Amino acid sequence: MFQRLGAVRRLRTPRGNVISGAFTHKGTYTIGNHTVEADFAKGPATISIQFLRVGAAWKINGFHINSAVFLPPKA
């Protein structure tokens, strides 16, 4: 499916934030949400990534690419 976008041409500066909190019975959590605007060979897209801190490591918790390139062609 991602072949529809073609090669990455340009990535802009990522933007994001990190939040931390605690649950009464489950302990603490730290989550980072970041987005970056990208230009691909066949059109622009927004890439969203969510990171989850597990112990001392960061793991990818979600990865989404949104682009009009994925929409069906107009009739």
mmCIF file of the N, C-alpha and C atoms, coordinates in Angstrom:
data_MODEL
# 
_entry.id   MODEL 
# 
loop_
_atom_site.group_PDB 
_atom_site.id 
_atom_site.type_symbol 
_atom_site.label_atom_id 
_atom_site.label_alt_id 
_atom_site.label_comp_id 
_atom_site.label_asym_id 
_atom_site.label_entity_id 
_atom_site.label_seq_id 
_atom_site.pdbx_PDB_ins_code 
_atom_site.Cartn_x 
_atom_site.Cartn_y 
_atom_site.Cartn_z 
_atom_site.occupancy 
_atom_site.B_iso_or_equiv 
_atom_site.pdbx_formal_charge 
_atom_site.auth_seq_id 
_atom_site.auth_comp_id 
_atom_site.auth_asym_id 
_atom_site.auth_atom_id 
_atom_site.pdbx_PDB_model_num 
ATOM 1   N N  . MET A 1 1  ? 0.819   -1.198 0.000   1.00 0.00 ? 1  MET A N  1 
ATOM 2   C CA . MET A 1 1  ? 0.000   0.000  0.000   1.00 0.00 ? 1  MET A CA 1 
ATOM 3   C C  . MET A 1 1  ? 0.866   1.266  0.000   1.00 0.00 ? 1  MET A C  1 
ATOM 4   N N  . PHE A 1 2  ? 1.958   1.223  0.734   1.00 0.00 ? 2  PHE A N  1 
ATOM 5   C CA . PHE A 1 2  ? 2.781   2.425  0.834   1.00 0.00 ? 2  PHE A CA 1 
ATOM 6   C C  . PHE A 1 2  ? 3.555   2.705  -0.449  1.00 0.00 ? 2  PHE A C  1 
ATOM 7   N N  . GLN A 1 3  ? 3.595   1.758  -1.378  1.00 0.00 ? 3  GLN A N  1 
ATOM 8   C CA . GLN A 1 3  ? 4.211   2.009  -2.673  1.00 0.00 ? 3  GLN A CA 1 
ATOM 9   C C  . GLN A 1 3  ? 3.444   3.083  -3.435  1.00 0.00 ? 3  GLN A C  1 
ATOM 10  N N  . ARG A 1 4  ? 2.183   3.283  -3.088  1.00 0.00 ? 4  ARG A N  1 
ATOM 11  C CA . ARG A 1 4  ? 1.387   4.338  -3.733  1.00 0.00 ? 4  ARG A CA 1 
ATOM 12  C C  . ARG A 1 4  ? 1.987   5.717  -3.509  1.00 0.00 ? 4  ARG A C  1 
ATOM 13  N N  . LEU A 1 5  ? 2.675   5.906  -2.386  1.00 0.00 ? 5  LEU A N  1 
ATOM 14  C CA . LEU A 1 5  ? 3.275   7.211  -2.075  1.00 0.00 ? 5  LEU A CA 1 
ATOM 15  C C  . LEU A 1 5  ? 4.564   7.455  -2.848  1.00 0.00 ? 5  LEU A C  1 
ATOM 16  N N  . GLY A 1 6  ? 5.301   6.405  -3.143  1.00 0.00 ? 6  GLY A N  1 
ATOM 17  C CA . GLY A 1 6  ? 6.606   6.567  -3.778  1.00 0.00 ? 6  GLY A CA 1 
ATOM 18  C C  . GLY A 1 6  ? 7.663   6.906  -2.741  1.00 0.00 ? 6  GLY A C  1 
ATOM 19  N N  . ALA A 1 7  ? 8.787   7.354  -3.208  1.00 0.00 ? 7  ALA A N  1 
ATOM 20  C CA . ALA A 1 7  ? 9.927   7.660  -2.335  1.00 0.00 ? 7  ALA A CA 1 
ATOM 21  C C  . ALA A 1 7  ? 9.703   8.948  -1.542  1.00 0.00 ? 7  ALA A C  1 
ATOM 22  N N  . VAL A 1 8  ? 10.312  9.007  -0.373  1.00 0.00 ? 8  VAL A N  1 
ATOM 23  C CA . VAL A 1 8  ? 10.276  10.228 0.441   1.00 0.00 ? 8  VAL A CA 1 
ATOM 24  C C  . VAL A 1 8  ? 11.143  11.277 -0.231  1.00 0.00 ? 8  VAL A C  1 
ATOM 25  N N  . ARG A 1 9  ? 10.589  12.462 -0.433  1.00 0.00 ? 9  ARG A N  1 
ATOM 26  C CA . ARG A 1 9  ? 11.338  13.569 -1.033  1.00 0.00 ? 9  ARG A CA 1 
ATOM 27  C C  . ARG A 1 9  ? 11.828  14.555 0.024   1.00 0.00 ? 9  ARG A C  1 
ATOM 28  N N  . ARG A 1 10 ? 10.972  14.785 1.048   1.00 0.00 ? 10 ARG A N  1 
ATOM 29  C CA . ARG A 1 10 ? 11.318  15.794 2.057   1.00 0.00 ? 10 ARG A CA 1 
ATOM 30  C C  . ARG A 1 10 ? 10.536  15.532 3.332   1.00 0.00 ? 10 ARG A C  1 
ATOM 31  N N  . LEU A 1 11 ? 11.214  15.663 4.466   1.00 0.00 ? 11 LEU A N  1 
ATOM 32  C CA . LEU A 1 11 ? 10.570  15.621 5.771   1.00 0.00 ? 11 LEU A CA 1 
ATOM 33  C C  . LEU A 1 11 ? 10.751  16.979 6.431   1.00 0.00 ? 11 LEU A C  1 
ATOM 34  N N  . ARG A 1 12 ? 9.687   17.526 6.940   1.00 0.00 ? 12 ARG A N  1 
ATOM 35  C CA . ARG A 1 12 ? 9.787   18.790 7.668   1.00 0.00 ? 12 ARG A CA 1 
ATOM 36  C C  . ARG A 1 12 ? 10.161  18.512 9.127   1.00 0.00 ? 12 ARG A C  1 
ATOM 37  N N  . THR A 1 13 ? 10.276  19.541 9.910   1.00 0.00 ? 13 THR A N  1 
ATOM 38  C CA . THR A 1 13 ? 10.655  19.403 11.316  1.00 0.00 ? 13 THR A CA 1 
ATOM 39  C C  . THR A 1 13 ? 9.543   18.712 12.100  1.00 0.00 ? 13 THR A C  1 
ATOM 40  N N  . PRO A 1 14 ? 9.873   17.617 12.804  1.00 0.00 ? 14 PRO A N  1 
ATOM 41  C CA . PRO A 1 14 ? 8.853   16.933 13.615  1.00 0.00 ? 14 PRO A CA 1 
ATOM 42  C C  . PRO A 1 14 ? 8.374   17.828 14.754  1.00 0.00 ? 14 PRO A C  1 
ATOM 43  N N  . ARG A 1 15 ? 7.122   17.647 15.112  1.00 0.00 ? 15 ARG A N  1 
ATOM 44  C CA . ARG A 1 15 ? 6.530   18.382 16.236  1.00 0.00 ? 15 ARG A CA 1 
ATOM 45  C C  . ARG A 1 15 ? 5.896   17.356 17.167  1.00 0.00 ? 15 ARG A C  1 
ATOM 46  N N  . GLY A 1 16 ? 5.960   17.626 18.457  1.00 0.00 ? 16 GLY A N  1 
ATOM 47  C CA . GLY A 1 16 ? 5.349   16.665 19.358  1.00 0.00 ? 16 GLY A CA 1 
ATOM 48  C C  . GLY A 1 16 ? 5.450   17.059 20.808  1.00 0.00 ? 16 GLY A C  1 
ATOM 49  N N  . ASN A 1 17 ? 4.991   16.138 21.637  1.00 0.00 ? 17 ASN A N  1 
ATOM 50  C CA . ASN A 1 17 ? 5.032   16.358 23.075  1.00 0.00 ? 17 ASN A CA 1 
ATOM 51  C C  . ASN A 1 17 ? 5.168   15.016 23.777  1.00 0.00 ? 17 ASN A C  1 
ATOM 52  N N  . VAL A 1 18 ? 5.525   15.084 25.036  1.00 0.00 ? 18 VAL A N  1 
ATOM 53  C CA . VAL A 1 18 ? 5.640   13.904 25.880  1.00 0.00 ? 18 VAL A CA 1 
ATOM 54  C C  . VAL A 1 18 ? 4.801   14.155 27.117  1.00 0.00 ? 18 VAL A C  1 
ATOM 55  N N  . ILE A 1 19 ? 3.990   13.159 27.471  1.00 0.00 ? 19 ILE A N  1 
ATOM 56  C CA . ILE A 1 19 ? 3.168   13.282 28.679  1.00 0.00 ? 19 ILE A CA 1 
ATOM 57  C C  . ILE A 1 19 ? 3.469   12.108 29.604  1.00 0.00 ? 19 ILE A C  1 
ATOM 58  N N  . SER A 1 20 ? 3.377   12.370 30.882  1.00 0.00 ? 20 SER A N  1 
ATOM 59  C CA . SER A 1 20 ? 3.565   11.334 31.895  1.00 0.00 ? 20 SER A CA 1 
ATOM 60  C C  . SER A 1 20 ? 2.407   11.388 32.861  1.00 0.00 ? 20 SER A C  1 
ATOM 61  N N  . GLY A 1 21 ? 2.112   10.259 33.448  1.00 0.00 ? 21 GLY A N  1 
ATOM 62  C CA . GLY A 1 21 ? 1.025   10.206 34.417  1.00 0.00 ? 21 GLY A CA 1 
ATOM 63  C C  . GLY A 1 21 ? 1.148   8.949  35.254  1.00 0.00 ? 21 GLY A C  1 
ATOM 64  N N  . ALA A 1 22 ? 0.137   8.735  36.076  1.00 0.00 ? 22 ALA A N  1 
ATOM 65  C CA . ALA A 1 22 ? 0.148   7.569  36.948  1.00 0.00 ? 22 ALA A CA 1 
ATOM 66  C C  . ALA A 1 22 ? -1.272  7.048  37.114  1.00 0.00 ? 22 ALA A C  1 
ATOM 67  N N  . PHE A 1 23 ? -1.356  5.730  37.227  1.00 0.00 ? 23 PHE A N  1 
ATOM 68  C CA . PHE A 1 23 ? -2.607  5.066  37.554  1.00 0.00 ? 23 PHE A CA 1 
ATOM 69  C C  . PHE A 1 23 ? -2.504  4.559  38.983  1.00 0.00 ? 23 PHE A C  1 
ATOM 70  N N  . THR A 1 24 ? -3.598  4.550  39.697  1.00 0.00 ? 24 THR A N  1 
ATOM 71  C CA . THR A 1 24 ? -3.591  4.120  41.090  1.00 0.00 ? 24 THR A CA 1 
ATOM 72  C C  . THR A 1 24 ? -3.074  2.694  41.239  1.00 0.00 ? 24 THR A C  1 
ATOM 73  N N  . HIS A 1 25 ? -3.523  1.794  40.388  1.00 0.00 ? 25 HIS A N  1 
ATOM 74  C CA . HIS A 1 25 ? -3.164  0.381  40.556  1.00 0.00 ? 25 HIS A CA 1 
ATOM 75  C C  . HIS A 1 25 ? -2.158  -0.136 39.532  1.00 0.00 ? 25 HIS A C  1 
ATOM 76  N N  . LYS A 1 26 ? -1.823  0.652  38.516  1.00 0.00 ? 26 LYS A N  1 
ATOM 77  C CA . LYS A 1 26 ? -0.967  0.142  37.441  1.00 0.00 ? 26 LYS A CA 1 
ATOM 78  C C  . LYS A 1 26 ? 0.377   0.850  37.332  1.00 0.00 ? 26 LYS A C  1 
ATOM 79  N N  . GLY A 1 27 ? 0.652   1.859  38.112  1.00 0.00 ? 27 GLY A N  1 
ATOM 80  C CA . GLY A 1 27 ? 1.937   2.536  38.052  1.00 0.00 ? 27 GLY A CA 1 
ATOM 81  C C  . GLY A 1 27 ? 1.946   3.717  37.099  1.00 0.00 ? 27 GLY A C  1 
ATOM 82  N N  . THR A 1 28 ? 3.138   4.122  36.695  1.00 0.00 ? 28 THR A N  1 
ATOM 83  C CA . THR A 1 28 ? 3.303   5.319  35.873  1.00 0.00 ? 28 THR A CA 1 
ATOM 84  C C  . THR A 1 28 ? 3.415   4.967  34.390  1.00 0.00 ? 28 THR A C  1 
ATOM 85  N N  . TYR A 1 29 ? 3.239   5.982  33.565  1.00 0.00 ? 29 TYR A N  1 
ATOM 86  C CA . TYR A 1 29 ? 3.403   5.823  32.123  1.00 0.00 ? 29 TYR A CA 1 
ATOM 87  C C  . TYR A 1 29 ? 3.990   7.100  31.541  1.00 0.00 ? 29 TYR A C  1 
ATOM 88  N N  . THR A 1 30 ? 4.684   6.958  30.414  1.00 0.00 ? 30 THR A N  1 
ATOM 89  C CA . THR A 1 30 ? 5.201   8.094  29.651  1.00 0.00 ? 30 THR A CA 1 
ATOM 90  C C  . THR A 1 30 ? 4.940   7.808  28.181  1.00 0.00 ? 30 THR A C  1 
ATOM 91  N N  . ILE A 1 31 ? 4.279   8.737  27.516  1.00 0.00 ? 31 ILE A N  1 
ATOM 92  C CA . ILE A 1 31 ? 3.901   8.589  26.113  1.00 0.00 ? 31 ILE A CA 1 
ATOM 93  C C  . ILE A 1 31 ? 4.368   9.819  25.344  1.00 0.00 ? 31 ILE A C  1 
ATOM 94  N N  . GLY A 1 32 ? 4.952   9.597  24.179  1.00 0.00 ? 32 GLY A N  1 
ATOM 95  C CA . GLY A 1 32 ? 5.333   10.694 23.291  1.00 0.00 ? 32 GLY A CA 1 
ATOM 96  C C  . GLY A 1 32 ? 4.517   10.626 22.015  1.00 0.00 ? 32 GLY A C  1 
ATOM 97  N N  . ASN A 1 33 ? 3.920   11.744 21.615  1.00 0.00 ? 33 ASN A N  1 
ATOM 98  C CA . ASN A 1 33 ? 3.153   11.839 20.372  1.00 0.00 ? 33 ASN A CA 1 
ATOM 99  C C  . ASN A 1 33 ? 3.854   12.834 19.452  1.00 0.00 ? 33 ASN A C  1 
ATOM 100 N N  . HIS A 1 34 ? 4.213   12.387 18.247  1.00 0.00 ? 34 HIS A N  1 
ATOM 101 C CA . HIS A 1 34 ? 4.927   13.250 17.306  1.00 0.00 ? 34 HIS A CA 1 
ATOM 102 C C  . HIS A 1 34 ? 4.311   13.141 15.920  1.00 0.00 ? 34 HIS A C  1 
ATOM 103 N N  . THR A 1 35 ? 4.317   14.254 15.196  1.00 0.00 ? 35 THR A N  1 
ATOM 104 C CA . THR A 1 35 ? 3.859   14.267 13.808  1.00 0.00 ? 35 THR A CA 1 
ATOM 105 C C  . THR A 1 35 ? 4.899   14.996 12.961  1.00 0.00 ? 35 THR A C  1 
ATOM 106 N N  . VAL A 1 36 ? 4.930   14.623 11.695  1.00 0.00 ? 36 VAL A N  1 
ATOM 107 C CA . VAL A 1 36 ? 5.825   15.284 10.750  1.00 0.00 ? 36 VAL A CA 1 
ATOM 108 C C  . VAL A 1 36 ? 5.134   15.335 9.394   1.00 0.00 ? 36 VAL A C  1 
ATOM 109 N N  . GLU A 1 37 ? 5.216   16.471 8.752   1.00 0.00 ? 37 GLU A N  1 
ATOM 110 C CA . GLU A 1 37 ? 4.696   16.624 7.390   1.00 0.00 ? 37 GLU A CA 1 
ATOM 111 C C  . GLU A 1 37 ? 5.770   16.123 6.433   1.00 0.00 ? 37 GLU A C  1 
ATOM 112 N N  . ALA A 1 38 ? 5.352   15.360 5.429   1.00 0.00 ? 38 ALA A N  1 
ATOM 113 C CA . ALA A 1 38 ? 6.306   14.768 4.493   1.00 0.00 ? 38 ALA A CA 1 
ATOM 114 C C  . ALA A 1 38 ? 5.822   14.942 3.067   1.00 0.00 ? 38 ALA A C  1 
ATOM 115 N N  . ASP A 1 39 ? 6.768   15.095 2.158   1.00 0.00 ? 39 ASP A N  1 
ATOM 116 C CA . ASP A 1 39 ? 6.476   15.102 0.726   1.00 0.00 ? 39 ASP A CA 1 
ATOM 117 C C  . ASP A 1 39 ? 7.022   13.816 0.136   1.00 0.00 ? 39 ASP A C  1 
ATOM 118 N N  . PHE A 1 40 ? 6.145   13.076 -0.529  1.00 0.00 ? 40 PHE A N  1 
ATOM 119 C CA . PHE A 1 40 ? 6.516   11.853 -1.212  1.00 0.00 ? 40 PHE A CA 1 
ATOM 120 C C  . PHE A 1 40 ? 6.456   12.097 -2.709  1.00 0.00 ? 40 PHE A C  1 
ATOM 121 N N  . ALA A 1 41 ? 6.964   11.170 -3.490  1.00 0.00 ? 41 ALA A N  1 
ATOM 122 C CA . ALA A 1 41 ? 6.988   11.321 -4.949  1.00 0.00 ? 41 ALA A CA 1 
ATOM 123 C C  . ALA A 1 41 ? 5.597   11.529 -5.527  1.00 0.00 ? 41 ALA A C  1 
ATOM 124 N N  . LYS A 1 42 ? 4.572   10.934 -4.910  1.00 0.00 ? 42 LYS A N  1 
ATOM 125 C CA . LYS A 1 42 ? 3.227   11.004 -5.470  1.00 0.00 ? 42 LYS A CA 1 
ATOM 126 C C  . LYS A 1 42 ? 2.263   11.868 -4.661  1.00 0.00 ? 42 LYS A C  1 
ATOM 127 N N  . GLY A 1 43 ? 2.770   12.598 -3.665  1.00 0.00 ? 43 GLY A N  1 
ATOM 128 C CA . GLY A 1 43 ? 1.907   13.515 -2.921  1.00 0.00 ? 43 GLY A CA 1 
ATOM 129 C C  . GLY A 1 43 ? 2.339   13.695 -1.483  1.00 0.00 ? 43 GLY A C  1 
ATOM 130 N N  . PRO A 1 44 ? 1.727   14.662 -0.791  1.00 0.00 ? 44 PRO A N  1 
ATOM 131 C CA . PRO A 1 44 ? 2.067   14.949 0.604   1.00 0.00 ? 44 PRO A CA 1 
ATOM 132 C C  . PRO A 1 44 ? 1.385   13.973 1.562   1.00 0.00 ? 44 PRO A C  1 
ATOM 133 N N  . ALA A 1 45 ? 1.926   13.890 2.765   1.00 0.00 ? 45 ALA A N  1 
ATOM 134 C CA . ALA A 1 45 ? 1.357   13.031 3.799   1.00 0.00 ? 45 ALA A CA 1 
ATOM 135 C C  . ALA A 1 45 ? 1.726   13.581 5.169   1.00 0.00 ? 45 ALA A C  1 
ATOM 136 N N  . THR A 1 46 ? 0.956   13.179 6.161   1.00 0.00 ? 46 THR A N  1 
ATOM 137 C CA . THR A 1 46 ? 1.259   13.462 7.556   1.00 0.00 ? 46 THR A CA 1 
ATOM 138 C C  . THR A 1 46 ? 1.564   12.140 8.239   1.00 0.00 ? 46 THR A C  1 
ATOM 139 N N  . ILE A 1 47 ? 2.715   12.061 8.887   1.00 0.00 ? 47 ILE A N  1 
ATOM 140 C CA . ILE A 1 47 ? 3.121   10.853 9.596   1.00 0.00 ? 47 ILE A CA 1 
ATOM 141 C C  . ILE A 1 47 ? 2.969   11.122 11.091  1.00 0.00 ? 47 ILE A C  1 
ATOM 142 N N  . SER A 1 48 ? 2.244   10.239 11.773  1.00 0.00 ? 48 SER A N  1 
ATOM 143 C CA . SER A 1 48 ? 2.039   10.344 13.221  1.00 0.00 ? 48 SER A CA 1 
ATOM 144 C C  . SER A 1 48 ? 2.618   9.107  13.885  1.00 0.00 ? 48 SER A C  1 
ATOM 145 N N  . ILE A 1 49 ? 3.424   9.330  14.911  1.00 0.00 ? 49 ILE A N  1 
ATOM 146 C CA . ILE A 1 49 ? 4.042   8.221  15.640  1.00 0.00 ? 49 ILE A CA 1 
ATOM 147 C C  . ILE A 1 49 ? 3.803   8.437  17.128  1.00 0.00 ? 49 ILE A C  1 
ATOM 148 N N  . GLN A 1 50 ? 3.394   7.366  17.805  1.00 0.00 ? 50 GLN A N  1 
ATOM 149 C CA . GLN A 1 50 ? 3.264   7.417  19.255  1.00 0.00 ? 50 GLN A CA 1 
ATOM 150 C C  . GLN A 1 50 ? 4.299   6.470  19.856  1.00 0.00 ? 50 GLN A C  1 
ATOM 151 N N  . PHE A 1 51 ? 5.072   6.982  20.809  1.00 0.00 ? 51 PHE A N  1 
ATOM 152 C CA . PHE A 1 51 ? 6.087   6.204  21.505  1.00 0.00 ? 51 PHE A CA 1 
ATOM 153 C C  . PHE A 1 51 ? 5.613   5.939  22.924  1.00 0.00 ? 51 PHE A C  1 
ATOM 154 N N  . LEU A 1 52 ? 5.940   4.772  23.451  1.00 0.00 ? 52 LEU A N  1 
ATOM 155 C CA . LEU A 1 52 ? 5.604   4.405  24.820  1.00 0.00 ? 52 LEU A CA 1 
ATOM 156 C C  . LEU A 1 52 ? 6.886   4.004  25.526  1.00 0.00 ? 52 LEU A C  1 
ATOM 157 N N  . ARG A 1 53 ? 7.118   4.603  26.679  1.00 0.00 ? 53 ARG A N  1 
ATOM 158 C CA . ARG A 1 53 ? 8.323   4.257  27.441  1.00 0.00 ? 53 ARG A CA 1 
ATOM 159 C C  . ARG A 1 53 ? 8.039   3.017  28.268  1.00 0.00 ? 53 ARG A C  1 
ATOM 160 N N  . VAL A 1 54 ? 8.868   1.991  28.061  1.00 0.00 ? 54 VAL A N  1 
ATOM 161 C CA . VAL A 1 54 ? 8.751   0.738  28.800  1.00 0.00 ? 54 VAL A CA 1 
ATOM 162 C C  . VAL A 1 54 ? 10.083  0.520  29.496  1.00 0.00 ? 54 VAL A C  1 
ATOM 163 N N  . GLY A 1 55 ? 10.123  0.732  30.795  1.00 0.00 ? 55 GLY A N  1 
ATOM 164 C CA . GLY A 1 55 ? 11.385  0.669  31.534  1.00 0.00 ? 55 GLY A CA 1 
ATOM 165 C C  . GLY A 1 55 ? 12.283  1.792  31.054  1.00 0.00 ? 55 GLY A C  1 
ATOM 166 N N  . ALA A 1 56 ? 13.493  1.462  30.598  1.00 0.00 ? 56 ALA A N  1 
ATOM 167 C CA . ALA A 1 56 ? 14.428  2.473  30.106  1.00 0.00 ? 56 ALA A CA 1 
ATOM 168 C C  . ALA A 1 56 ? 14.366  2.629  28.590  1.00 0.00 ? 56 ALA A C  1 
ATOM 169 N N  . ALA A 1 57 ? 13.524  1.838  27.920  1.00 0.00 ? 57 ALA A N  1 
ATOM 170 C CA . ALA A 1 57 ? 13.471  1.844  26.451  1.00 0.00 ? 57 ALA A CA 1 
ATOM 171 C C  . ALA A 1 57 ? 12.203  2.538  25.946  1.00 0.00 ? 57 ALA A C  1 
ATOM 172 N N  . TRP A 1 58 ? 12.300  3.126  24.751  1.00 0.00 ? 58 TRP A N  1 
ATOM 173 C CA . TRP A 1 58 ? 11.143  3.678  24.057  1.00 0.00 ? 58 TRP A CA 1 
ATOM 174 C C  . TRP A 1 58 ? 10.721  2.690  22.975  1.00 0.00 ? 58 TRP A C  1 
ATOM 175 N N  . LYS A 1 59 ? 9.437   2.403  22.904  1.00 0.00 ? 59 LYS A N  1 
ATOM 176 C CA . LYS A 1 59 ? 8.897   1.480  21.900  1.00 0.00 ? 59 LYS A CA 1 
ATOM 177 C C  . LYS A 1 59 ? 7.837   2.210  21.081  1.00 0.00 ? 59 LYS A C  1 
ATOM 178 N N  . ILE A 1 60 ? 7.700   1.827  19.827  1.00 0.00 ? 60 ILE A N  1 
ATOM 179 C CA . ILE A 1 60 ? 6.658   2.425  18.979  1.00 0.00 ? 60 ILE A CA 1 
ATOM 180 C C  . ILE A 1 60 ? 5.328   1.800  19.363  1.00 0.00 ? 60 ILE A C  1 
ATOM 181 N N  . ASN A 1 61 ? 4.374   2.643  19.742  1.00 0.00 ? 61 ASN A N  1 
ATOM 182 C CA . ASN A 1 61 ? 3.054   2.203  20.162  1.00 0.00 ? 61 ASN A CA 1 
ATOM 183 C C  . ASN A 1 61 ? 2.023   2.400  19.047  1.00 0.00 ? 61 ASN A C  1 
ATOM 184 N N  . GLY A 1 62 ? 2.335   3.257  18.083  1.00 0.00 ? 62 GLY A N  1 
ATOM 185 C CA . GLY A 1 62 ? 1.440   3.499  16.962  1.00 0.00 ? 62 GLY A CA 1 
ATOM 186 C C  . GLY A 1 62 ? 2.169   4.223  15.853  1.00 0.00 ? 62 GLY A C  1 
ATOM 187 N N  . PHE A 1 63 ? 1.816   3.900  14.604  1.00 0.00 ? 63 PHE A N  1 
ATOM 188 C CA . PHE A 1 63 ? 2.455   4.520  13.448  1.00 0.00 ? 63 PHE A CA 1 
ATOM 189 C C  . PHE A 1 63 ? 1.397   4.653  12.365  1.00 0.00 ? 63 PHE A C  1 
ATOM 190 N N  . HIS A 1 64 ? 1.112   5.895  11.941  1.00 0.00 ? 64 HIS A N  1 
ATOM 191 C CA . HIS A 1 64 ? 0.059   6.142  10.960  1.00 0.00 ? 64 HIS A CA 1 
ATOM 192 C C  . HIS A 1 64 ? 0.556   7.110  9.891   1.00 0.00 ? 64 HIS A C  1 
ATOM 193 N N  . ILE A 1 65 ? 0.224   6.831  8.649   1.00 0.00 ? 65 ILE A N  1 
ATOM 194 C CA . ILE A 1 65 ? 0.499   7.744  7.548   1.00 0.00 ? 65 ILE A CA 1 
ATOM 195 C C  . ILE A 1 65 ? -0.837  8.117  6.920   1.00 0.00 ? 65 ILE A C  1 
ATOM 196 N N  . ASN A 1 66 ? -1.150  9.407  6.926   1.00 0.00 ? 66 ASN A N  1 
ATOM 197 C CA . ASN A 1 66 ? -2.391  9.906  6.331   1.00 0.00 ? 66 ASN A CA 1 
ATOM 198 C C  . ASN A 1 66 ? -2.055  10.710 5.086   1.00 0.00 ? 66 ASN A C  1 
ATOM 199 N N  . SER A 1 67 ? -2.731  10.358 3.974   1.00 0.00 ? 67 SER A N  1 
ATOM 200 C CA . SER A 1 67 ? -2.493  11.060 2.722   1.00 0.00 ? 67 SER A CA 1 
ATOM 201 C C  . SER A 1 67 ? -3.697  10.896 1.804   1.00 0.00 ? 67 SER A C  1 
ATOM 202 N N  . ALA A 1 68 ? -3.989  11.936 1.041   1.00 0.00 ? 68 ALA A N  1 
ATOM 203 C CA . ALA A 1 68 ? -5.052  11.856 0.041   1.00 0.00 ? 68 ALA A CA 1 
ATOM 204 C C  . ALA A 1 68 ? -4.701  10.852 -1.051  1.00 0.00 ? 68 ALA A C  1 
ATOM 205 N N  . VAL A 1 69 ? -3.436  10.494 -1.184  1.00 0.00 ? 69 VAL A N  1 
ATOM 206 C CA . VAL A 1 69 ? -2.995  9.507  -2.167  1.00 0.00 ? 69 VAL A CA 1 
ATOM 207 C C  . VAL A 1 69 ? -3.695  8.160  -1.926  1.00 0.00 ? 69 VAL A C  1 
ATOM 208 N N  . PHE A 1 70 ? -4.062  7.869  -0.679  1.00 0.00 ? 70 PHE A N  1 
ATOM 209 C CA . PHE A 1 70 ? -4.712  6.600  -0.347  1.00 0.00 ? 70 PHE A CA 1 
ATOM 210 C C  . PHE A 1 70 ? -6.206  6.592  -0.674  1.00 0.00 ? 70 PHE A C  1 
ATOM 211 N N  . LEU A 1 71 ? -6.790  7.743  -0.956  1.00 0.00 ? 71 LEU A N  1 
ATOM 212 C CA . LEU A 1 71 ? -8.214  7.807  -1.272  1.00 0.00 ? 71 LEU A CA 1 
ATOM 213 C C  . LEU A 1 71 ? -8.472  7.276  -2.684  1.00 0.00 ? 71 LEU A C  1 
ATOM 214 N N  . PRO A 1 72 ? -9.670  6.724  -2.898  1.00 0.00 ? 72 PRO A N  1 
ATOM 215 C CA . PRO A 1 72 ? -9.972  6.264  -4.262  1.00 0.00 ? 72 PRO A CA 1 
ATOM 216 C C  . PRO A 1 72 ? -10.046 7.429  -5.228  1.00 0.00 ? 72 PRO A C  1 
ATOM 217 N N  . PRO A 1 73 ? -9.752  7.197  -6.504  1.00 0.00 ? 73 PRO A N  1 
ATOM 218 C CA . PRO A 1 73 ? -9.820  8.291  -7.486  1.00 0.00 ? 73 PRO A CA 1 
ATOM 219 C C  . PRO A 1 73 ? -11.247 8.809  -7.635  1.00 0.00 ? 73 PRO A C  1 
ATOM 220 N N  . LYS A 1 74 ? -11.366 10.105 -7.924  1.00 0.00 ? 74 LYS A N  1 
ATOM 221 C CA . LYS A 1 74 ? -12.682 10.714 -8.122  1.00 0.00 ? 74 LYS A CA 1 
ATOM 222 C C  . LYS A 1 74 ? -13.260 10.267 -9.456  1.00 0.00 ? 74 LYS A C  1 
ATOM 223 N N  . ALA A 1 75 ? -14.569 10.067 -9.468  1.00 0.00 ? 75 ALA A N  1 
ATOM 224 C CA . ALA A 1 75 ? -15.236 9.631  -10.693 1.00 0.00 ? 75 ALA A CA 1 
ATOM 225 C C  . ALA A 1 75 ? -15.388 10.776 -11.670 1.00 0.00 ? 75 ALA A C  1 
# 
